Amino acid sequence: MPFSERAYGSPAIRGARDMEYDVFSRVTRLLRQASRDCSGPETIAAVAKNNELWTLLAADLAHEGNQLDDQTKGGLLSLASFSLRHGQRVMSGQATTEPLIDINMLVMKGLRGEVPA
């Protein structure tokens, strides 16, 4: 099942890229609204949602039916790995959410075709 369908529970009329953009936008908004230094429960909740997003994306990338080219898959899997590790550092008070926000914004730009592939 494609990432966008798992994230929303059912296919929609909108395209997969639009749905993926919306999911990244929602999670990134949570990260932006939370304390950058993990000083409250809202930051932990936002980072947990970000970790869930990247875990679902990584699972979709690893699925044999994923049609992205190997270079793009590899790059996104690297970002997933970094985001998950960094999220753990944020939740333990050793890092800020800024890199997570930056990565998500870059992916959102890519989904909109605003950056070269």
ABEGO torsion letter per residue (X at the ends): XBAAAAAAGBBBABBAAAAAAAAAAAAAAAAAABBAAGABAAAAAAAAAAAAAAAAAAAAAABAABABBAAAAAAAAAAAAAAAAAAAAAAAGABBAAAAAAAAAAAAAAAAGABBX
